Amino acid sequence: MPIFFALPAQADWSIKPIFDLRERFERRLDKDFSEEHQDNKSDLLSRWRAGIAFSYKKQFSGQIVYQYAHDLFWTAASNGSEERSDLLLGYVDFKAMDGKVRLGRQQLVKGSQRLVGPGEWGNTARSWDMARYSVGRWDAFFGKLAVNSAPSRDALLGGFSYGSKYGETMMLYRHDKHSGTQDDIYTLDHTYKYKVGKFSADLEVAGQAGRTADSKLEAWASSLRVNYQHDAKTKFYVEGNAASGGTRGDTSLTFDQFYATNHTKYGILDAQGWRNMKGLTLGVNYKPTKALSLNAEYHRFGLWAADDAWYSDGGKPNKGDGFTFKDATGSKGTDVGGEIDFWGSYELDKHSAFEAGISWFKPGAFIKAFAGAGNQDQVYGYVQYRIKF
């Protein structure tokens, strides 16, 4: 006797495989700017992703993606490796109340990504166990950090945004615990884009309040970029960045960049973050063909507050051999230094691309003032291949 199962018709389903392979070799010389300390390092970074994208009629869709990341590194002192295995994505989308709901493990990209982004340049990237609802110009989200290069079981992020012809306004709340203390930080951020003729501008301003560790927090940050599209192939730009730092009594003035995607924003060497900083960037992008893109930039960095630390792209203070680049007295000044970057990418076909870059950082008076440091430039270079289906 035949048995029949009431299964949805196969044509109602769509299931597509996902495959993403990235291999990158990096070489970094004199990270602490000292030739006395042999910290030169090479990394072979491998990242594999595999999964599926699925949908059923027009009722729901989603993705399930597994990620494996491996770092094989070697220095003059030792060799080693690190590996991570994670469910990077596992979410479903469906319509509700005239909007879209996304539930599950997902990546979050907001605005310029100076505050919230997936951190794709990192070998691990970032995702959230999150609920998100978008309707019209509104977007609301709340969730817990799931996958990150520096994991935290207590990190929560929530917020909402509204977009209009005047830009996007976003309110964020971040909670985290560390070293017996906790952060509860509120951020109001606004981004605005404007274009006239061959010129365009990107503006972002942010203010923060709340508590960080045992201190009250009052901080701000800003960024302005002006672009000039010389012709179809060549674009010139100048960018200014600033973020508050230091203290006033029992109040911290150091801006918190949250979960940013900073690579290429303040130099490809990734030594500078959007915290206690002031920076000027001059750059040019040249695309001689549709497949080839070339970039050159010069950056000049300084501290906003001389008595606060110099923070990296990940938001943590830069360190040397047994010390941190921070002078509580402020006597070492604010001149961090300058960075020159060259990098480019070439699309081999619609699925694969090759990329390479080199960066040179010349220390300023602040870095040179540290004992055992400042007598050497830092140099960084990489080559990368990626294939994605």
Buried (B, 14 or more C-beta within 10 A) or exposed (E): EEEEEEEEEEEEEEEEEBEBBBBBBBBBBBBBBBBEBEBBBBBBBBBBBBBEBBBBEEEEBBBBBBBBBBBBBBBEEEEEEEEBEBBBBBBBBBEEEEBBBBBBBBBBEBBBBBBBBBBBBBBBBBBBBBBBBBBEEEBBBBBBBBBBEEEEEEBBBBBBBBBEEEBBBBBBBBBBEEEEEBBBBBBBBBBBEEEEEEEBBBBBBBBBEBBBEEBBBBBBBBBBBBBBBEEEBBBBBEBEBBBBBBBEEEBBBBBBBBBBBBBBBBBBBBBBBBBBBBBBBEBBBBBEEEEEBBBBBBBBBBBBBBBBBBBBBBBEBBBBBEEEBBBEEEEBBBBBBBBBBBBBBBBEEEEBBEBBBBBBBBBBBBBBBBEBBBEBBBBBBBBBBBBEE
